Amino acid sequence: MTDAAEDAARTVQRSPVAKGLARGGYAANGVVHLLFGVLVIVIAFGGRGESDQAGVFKALVAAPLGLAAVWILGLLLAALGLYQLLRGVLARGTDGAAWGRRLSALGQAVVYTGLAAIAVTVALGARPDGDRSAQEVTRGLLATPGGVFVVAAAGVGLGVGGLVFASIGVRRSFDKQVRIPPGPMGAVVTWTGVVGYLGKGASVTIVGVLLVVAAVKQEPAAAGGFDAAIQALLEQMLGPFLVFLIGLGLVVYAAFCFLRSRYAKL
């Protein structure tokens, strides 16, 4: 990147508009996870619905003014993804800590941009099915030489990612990206961060477990997205209670996202 381009990118990153859109993106992520968690809780009590990000947007677009809401959420999430991309690209330093910050920002950019892409896809009229897509990809991989190891590695990767989320909550290391205010509000931010990251970690981990099971059994039908993971968990002992806890964790994570929109270090 040339000096002029880097200066321009830093100017954009530091602008009040960019920071405002990034904070709006965190709030949009909170809305998605709030609806996500509520859907999971409804399913835990015997209700029906698609408990994944695409299901959230499809349910929202069917509501009054839902199409406009999905467009707004998608654009705010895309703005947050772009902001994180700039953070990753413009991060200074070459030591391990600097590379950790850089990779973290780039990873978040991928996540938020992917979520924005799902929102825009639904807003444009498509109706993606996360479980079917995961099964089709898994089937294709299992049919190729060495594909079983790729599926297993993807499952392990997701499992590790879930544990990382849980670790962030337990260690309270989210305070590196969120300013903890003094007084009772600080306790609320900390509590929602701990519980929310644990819930988010559990939701990611169970999808990884499904992929590992699919690789071991070499059965694409055993794979799936979060919706399939919830259905599989419901069939276990204490399944509905565990699903309820995951949904509650996602709702708390949504609360943390809303607070992050106010207290994020930008």
C-alpha positions in Angstrom: 0.0 0.0 0.0 1.4 3.4 -1.0 1.8 6.1 1.7 -0.9 8.2 0.1 -3.3 5.3 0.1 -2.5 4.4 3.6 -3.0 7.9 4.8 -6.4 8.0 3.1 -7.4 4.7 4.6 -6.4 5.9 8.1 -8.3 9.1 7.6 -11.4 7.0 6.7 -10.9 4.7 9.7 -10.6 7.6 12.1 -13.5 9.6 10.8 -16.6 10.0 13.0 -18.8 8.6 10.2 -16.8 5.4 10.0 -16.8 4.9 13.7 -20.5 5.7 13.9 -21.2 3.0 11.2 -19.0 0.5 13.0 -20.9 1.1 16.3 -24.1 0.7 14.3 -22.7 -2.6 13.0 -22.2 -3.9 16.5 -25.8 -3.0 17.3 -27.0 -4.8 14.1 -25.0 -7.8 15.3 -26.9 -7.6 18.6 -30.3 -7.5 16.8 -29.3 -10.7 14.8 -28.2 -12.5 17.9 -31.2 -11.4 19.9 -33.6 -12.8 17.3 -31.3 -15.9 16.9 -31.4 -16.6 20.7 -35.2 -16.1 20.9 -35.7 -18.6 18.0 -33.5 -21.1 19.8 -35.5 -20.7 23.0 -38.8 -21.1 21.2 -37.4 -24.3 19.7 -36.3 -25.5 23.1 -40.0 -25.2 24.2 -41.2 -27.2 21.2 -41.7 -24.4 18.7 -40.6 -24.5 15.1 -38.3 -22.3 13.1 -34.9 -22.2 11.5 -32.3 -21.5 14.2 -29.5 -20.0 12.1 -28.5 -16.6 10.7 -30.4 -17.2 7.5 -33.5 -18.2 9.4 -33.3 -15.0 11.4 -33.2 -12.9 8.2 -35.9 -14.9 6.6 -38.2 -14.6 9.6 -37.5 -10.8 9.8 -38.1 -10.2 6.1 -41.6 -11.7 6.5 -42.5 -9.1 9.1 -44.0 -5.6 8.4 -41.2 -3.3 7.2 -38.9 -6.4 7.6 -37.3 -6.0 4.1 -36.1 -2.5 5.0 -34.8 -3.8 8.3 -32.9 -6.6 6.7 -31.3 -4.1 4.2 -30.3 -1.8 7.1 -28.8 -4.7 9.1 -26.9 -5.9 6.1 -25.5 -2.5 5.3 -24.4 -1.8 8.9 -22.8 -5.3 9.2 -21.0 -4.7 5.9 -19.7 -1.3 7.2 -18.5 -3.0 10.4 -16.8 -5.7 8.2 -15.0 -3.0 6.2 -14.0 -1.1 9.4 -12.4 -4.3 10.8 -10.7 -4.9 7.4 -9.1 -1.5 7.7 -8.0 -2.2 11.3 -6.4 -5.4 10.2 -4.6 -3.9 7.1 -3.5 -0.8 8.9 -2.4 -2.4 12.2 1.1 -1.4 13.1 3.9 -3.6 14.4 5.5 -6.9 13.5 5.7 -8.6 16.9 3.4 -11.5 18.0 0.9 -9.2 19.7 0.6 -7.0 16.6 0.0 -10.0 14.4 -2.6 -11.3 16.9 -4.5 -8.0 16.7 -4.2 -8.0 12.9 -5.5 -11.5 12.5 -8.3 -10.9 15.0 -9.5 -7.9 13.0 -9.3 -9.7 9.7 -11.2 -12.7 11.1 -13.9 -10.4 12.4 -14.0 -8.7 9.0 -14.7 -12.1 7.4 -17.4 -12.9 9.9 -19.3 -9.6 9.7 -19.0 -9.5 5.9 -20.3 -13.0 5.6 -23.3 -12.1 7.9 -23.9 -9.0 5.7 -23.8 -11.2 2.6 -26.5 -13.5 4.0 -28.7 -10.5 4.9 -28.4 -9.0 1.4 -29.0 -12.4 -0.2 -32.2 -12.8 1.7 -33.2 -9.2 1.0 -32.8 -9.9 -2.7 -35.3 -12.7 -2.5 -33.1 -15.8 -2.1 -33.9 -18.3 0.7 -30.6 -20.0 1.6 -30.7 -23.3 3.6 -27.6 -23.5 5.8 -28.1 -27.2 6.6 -28.5 -28.3 3.0 -25.6 -26.3 1.9 -23.3 -27.8 4.6 -24.5 -31.3 3.7 -23.9 -30.7 0.0 -20.3 -29.4 0.6 -19.6 -32.3 3.1 -20.9 -34.8 0.5 -18.6 -33.4 -2.1 -15.6 -33.4 0.2 -16.2 -37.0 1.4 -16.4 -38.2 -2.2 -12.9 -36.9 -2.9 -9.6 -38.5 -1.9 -8.6 -37.1 1.5 -11.8 -35.2 1.8 -12.7 -36.9 5.1 -9.6 -35.2 6.6 -10.7 -31.8 5.3 -14.2 -32.3 6.9 -12.7 -33.4 10.2 -10.2 -30.5 10.2 -13.1 -28.1 9.5 -15.0 -29.6 12.5 -12.0 -29.4 14.7 -11.4 -25.8 13.6 -14.9 -24.8 14.5 -14.6 -26.6 17.8 -11.4 -24.8 18.6 -13.1 -21.5 17.5 -15.9 -22.2 20.0 -13.4 -22.9 22.8 -11.7 -19.6 21.9 -15.0 -17.8 22.3 -15.6 -19.5 25.6 -12.0 -18.7 26.7 -12.6 -15.0 25.9 -15.6 -15.1 28.2 -13.8 -16.9 31.1 -10.7 -14.9 30.9 -12.6 -11.6 30.3 -10.2 -10.7 27.6 -12.9 -8.9 25.7 -11.9 -5.9 27.8 -9.1 -5.4 25.2 -11.7 -4.3 22.7 -14.4 -2.9 25.0 -14.0 -0.1 27.5 -15.4 -1.3 30.9 -17.1 1.8 32.5 -16.9 2.3 36.2 -19.8 1.5 38.6 -22.7 -0.8 38.1 -22.7 -0.5 34.3 -19.2 -1.9 34.2 -20.5 -5.0 36.1 -23.2 -5.3 33.5 -20.8 -5.1 30.6 -18.5 -7.7 32.3 -21.3 -10.1 33.2 -22.9 -10.0 29.7 -19.5 -10.5 28.1 -18.7 -13.6 30.2 -22.0 -15.3 29.8 -22.5 -14.2 26.2 -19.1 -15.4 25.0 -19.7 -18.8 26.7 -23.1 -19.1 25.0 -21.6 -18.1 21.6 -18.8 -20.6 22.1 -21.2 -23.4 22.9 -23.2 -22.7 19.7 -20.1 -22.8 17.5 -18.6 -25.9 19.2 -21.7 -28.1 18.6 -21.5 -27.4 14.8 -17.9 -28.4 14.8 -18.8 -31.6 16.7 -21.4 -32.4 14.0 -18.8 -32.1 11.2 -16.3 -34.4 13.1 -19.1 -36.9 13.5 -19.9 -36.7 9.8 -16.2 -37.3 9.0 -15.9 -40.3 11.3 -19.1 -41.9 10.0 -18.5 -40.6 6.5 -22.2 -39.7 6.4 -22.9 -36.2 4.9 -26.4 -36.3 6.4 -24.8 -36.1 9.9 -23.3 -32.7 9.0 -25.2 -29.4 9.0 -25.3 -25.9 10.2 -26.5 -24.6 13.5 -30.1 -25.6 12.9 -29.0 -29.2 12.5 -26.9 -29.0 15.6 -29.8 -27.8 17.7 -32.0 -30.6 16.4 -29.3 -33.2 17.2 -28.9 -31.7 20.7 -32.7 -31.8 21.3 -32.6 -35.6 20.9 -30.1 -36.0 23.8 -30.8 -36.4 27.5 -31.7 -32.9 28.9 -31.5 -31.7 25.3 -34.3 -29.1 25.5 -32.8 -27.7 28.7 -29.3 -27.4 27.1 -30.8 -25.8 24.0 -32.6 -23.3 26.2 -29.3 -22.5 27.9 -27.6 -21.9 24.5 -30.5 -19.7 23.4 -30.3 -17.7 26.6 -26.5 -17.4 26.1 -27.1 -16.0 22.7 -29.6 -13.5 24.0 -27.0 -12.3 26.6 -24.4 -12.1 23.9 -26.8 -9.9 22.0 -27.0 -7.6 25.1 -23.2 -7.5 25.1 -23.2 -6.5 21.4 -25.6 -3.6 22.2 -23.3 -2.5 25.0 -20.3 -2.9 22.7 -21.8 -0.5 20.3 -21.5 2.1 23.0 -18.3 1.1 24.7 -16.2 -0.4 21.9 -12.6 0.9 21.6 -12.5 2.3 18.1 
